Amino acid sequence: METQKIVITKYPAGERGHVDHGWLKAKHSFSFGSWFNEDRIHFGALRVLNDDTVAPGMGFGTHPHDNMEIVTIPLSGTVRHRDNIGNEGNITRGEIQIMSAGTGVTHSEFNPNRDQELKLFQIWIIPNKRNVQPRYQQLDINAKDKKNEWVQLVSPDPNDEGGWIHQEVWFNFIDMNESDSNSFKLKRPETHGVYIMDISGKFEVENENLNDRDALSAAGATELSIKAISSGSLLAIEVPLKF
């Protein structure tokens, strides 16, 4: 039986797209808005990973989405969310927000603080079901004091740990101390790949060195070895490569 080829690609933080609107400074891992890179359209069903910094008191006015699964992860500060399906509230570090846009939803996201920037990841996943009823979910990711342990944030199963979306995708987060070792095991290695974002710190993933906001994708792998060179955290997104 032929062994599946493992393809690992590193994406240095400095090679991401960058836009500066004054109130919004955004780094794009994949083509978005005015930034286009034909080699960075998506990684499987992972379509968008934006690293946004929003100025105090500013934000995204009401705007529409449809047929996209949207996951928002605050890194610092507070997100004030409001949508047309009756949801309104604040999301802070340690929580995540999930929207299935489906047939269509409008929402706004603001930084309600007047003296603190908001930093967040906004991640879009291409769904496996179109025109579903829009839905909203907000939850605590329950990652406090779980050092060197993967915490599942998102899955395709409403009864599983974390939130859920309409796609065979798993989001996992890990916070590691210096010199900790671990590994990431894919749930569906035959059909899926994984995109790992270095949120903070220095890591060695399968002999590739990652610093703050560097990323790495792997296709054809069953398990990836991870070592923390310094304390920090990683986000791993396992996605179908064909959808």
C-alpha positions in Angstrom: 0.0 0.0 0.0 1.4 3.4 -1.0 2.3 5.7 1.9 0.5 9.1 1.8 2.9 11.9 1.1 3.1 14.5 3.9 3.2 18.1 2.7 4.1 20.8 5.3 4.1 24.4 4.5 5.2 27.3 6.7 3.6 30.8 6.4 5.7 33.5 8.0 3.7 36.2 9.8 5.3 38.9 7.7 4.0 37.5 4.5 0.4 37.9 5.4 -1.7 40.6 3.7 -2.0 43.9 5.6 -4.5 46.7 5.6 -4.5 49.8 7.8 -7.8 51.8 7.9 -6.7 53.8 10.9 -9.4 52.4 13.2 -8.8 48.9 11.9 -5.4 47.2 11.4 -5.8 43.7 9.8 -3.5 40.9 8.8 -4.9 38.4 6.3 -3.7 34.8 6.2 -5.9 34.3 3.0 -7.0 36.6 0.2 -9.5 39.0 1.6 -10.9 42.4 0.6 -8.3 44.4 -1.3 -5.5 41.9 -0.7 -5.3 39.1 -3.2 -2.7 36.3 -3.4 -3.5 33.5 -5.8 -1.5 31.1 -3.7 -3.4 32.0 -0.5 -7.1 31.6 -1.4 -7.9 29.0 1.2 -6.7 25.9 2.9 -9.4 23.3 2.3 -12.6 24.6 3.9 -10.7 27.3 5.8 -11.4 30.4 3.8 -10.5 33.4 6.1 -8.3 33.9 9.1 -8.1 37.6 9.8 -6.0 38.9 12.7 -7.7 42.2 13.5 -6.9 45.1 15.8 -9.8 47.5 16.4 -9.3 51.0 17.9 -11.1 52.0 21.1 -14.8 52.9 20.4 -14.7 51.7 16.8 -15.9 48.7 14.9 -17.7 47.1 12.0 -21.1 48.6 11.3 -24.1 46.5 10.4 -23.2 44.3 7.4 -24.5 41.0 5.8 -23.2 37.5 5.5 -24.7 34.3 4.0 -23.7 30.7 3.6 -20.5 30.9 5.8 -19.6 29.6 9.2 -18.0 32.4 11.2 -15.9 31.9 14.3 -14.7 34.9 16.3 -12.0 34.5 19.0 -11.2 37.6 21.1 -7.5 37.7 22.1 -7.7 40.8 24.2 -10.4 43.4 24.9 -14.2 43.1 24.3 -16.4 42.5 21.2 -19.8 44.1 21.3 -22.1 42.0 19.1 -25.6 42.7 17.7 -27.5 40.9 15.0 -30.9 40.8 13.3 -31.9 37.5 14.8 -32.1 38.8 18.3 -28.6 38.4 19.8 -26.7 41.1 21.6 -23.9 41.0 24.1 -20.2 41.2 24.9 -17.6 38.6 24.1 -14.2 38.7 25.9 -11.0 36.7 26.0 -11.7 33.1 27.1 -15.0 33.0 25.0 -15.8 32.3 21.4 -18.6 33.4 19.1 -20.1 31.3 16.3 -22.5 32.3 13.6 -23.9 30.1 10.9 -24.9 32.8 8.4 -27.0 30.3 6.3 -29.8 32.0 4.4 -28.5 35.4 5.6 -27.8 37.4 8.7 -26.7 41.0 9.4 -24.7 42.0 12.4 -22.3 44.6 13.8 -19.2 44.2 15.9 -17.7 47.0 18.0 -15.0 47.7 20.5 -17.1 49.2 23.4 -14.0 50.2 25.4 -12.8 53.8 25.1 -9.3 53.1 26.4 -8.3 49.7 25.1 -7.7 48.1 21.7 -9.6 45.0 20.7 -7.6 42.2 19.2 -9.4 39.2 17.7 -9.3 36.4 15.1 -12.2 36.2 12.7 -12.3 32.9 10.9 -14.6 31.8 8.1 -15.3 28.2 7.2 -17.0 27.1 4.0 -20.0 25.1 5.1 -21.1 21.6 4.0 -24.8 22.7 4.0 -26.1 25.7 2.3 -29.1 27.9 3.1 -29.5 26.6 6.7 -31.4 28.6 9.3 -29.0 31.3 10.7 -27.9 30.6 14.2 -25.7 32.2 16.9 -23.7 30.6 19.7 -21.5 32.1 22.4 -19.6 30.1 24.9 -16.7 29.9 27.4 -13.9 27.9 25.9 -13.0 26.5 29.4 -9.3 26.7 28.8 -8.2 28.2 32.1 -5.5 26.3 34.0 -5.3 23.6 31.3 -1.6 23.8 30.5 -0.2 21.6 27.8 -3.6 20.1 27.1 -5.6 20.5 23.9 -9.0 22.1 24.4 -11.6 21.6 21.7 -13.4 24.8 20.8 -15.4 23.8 17.7 -16.6 20.6 16.1 -19.3 19.3 13.7 -21.2 17.7 16.6 -23.7 19.7 18.7 -23.3 17.2 21.5 -19.5 17.3 21.6 -17.2 19.6 23.6 -17.2 23.3 22.6 -19.4 24.9 19.9 -20.4 23.4 16.6 -20.6 24.4 12.9 -22.0 23.0 9.6 -18.7 21.4 8.5 -16.4 18.5 9.4 -14.0 20.9 11.2 -12.4 20.9 14.6 -10.8 23.9 16.3 -8.4 23.1 19.1 -6.4 25.4 21.4 -3.4 24.7 23.6 -1.4 26.8 26.1 2.1 25.4 26.7 4.9 26.3 29.1 8.5 26.5 28.0 10.0 23.1 27.2 6.6 21.3 27.2 6.1 18.7 24.5 2.9 17.5 22.9 1.4 16.4 19.6 -1.6 17.1 17.5 -3.5 14.0 16.2 -5.8 14.5 13.3 -9.3 13.0 13.6 -9.6 12.4 9.8 -6.1 12.2 8.4 -7.2 10.4 5.2 -9.2 13.4 4.0 -8.3 16.3 6.3 -5.4 18.7 6.8 -4.5 21.0 9.7 -3.7 24.7 9.8 -1.8 25.7 13.0 -1.5 29.4 14.0 1.1 30.5 16.5 -0.9 32.9 18.7 2.1 33.7 20.9 5.4 32.3 21.9 8.0 30.1 20.1 7.4 26.6 19.0 8.9 23.8 17.0 6.3 21.9 15.0 7.7 18.9 13.0 11.1 20.6 12.9 9.7 23.9 11.7 10.2 26.9 13.9 7.2 29.1 14.6 7.2 32.6 16.2 4.3 34.9 17.0 1.6 34.7 14.3 3.6 32.4 12.0 1.5 29.5 10.7 1.9 26.0 9.3 -0.3 23.7 7.3 0.0 20.0 7.0 -1.7 17.6 4.6 -1.2 13.9 4.6 -0.1 13.8 8.2 -1.7 11.7 11.0 0.1 13.3 13.9 2.4 16.3 14.3 5.0 16.7 17.1 5.1 20.0 19.0 7.7 21.5 21.4 7.4 24.8 23.2 10.6 26.7 22.9 9.0 29.5 25.0 5.7 29.7 26.8 2.8 30.4 24.4 -0.3 29.2 22.7 -1.4 27.6 19.4 -4.7 27.3 17.5 -5.1 24.2 15.3 -7.9 24.0 12.7 -8.5 20.6 11.1 -10.5 20.9 7.9 -11.5 18.8 4.9 -9.1 19.4 2.0 -11.9 18.7 -0.5 -15.4 19.9 0.1 
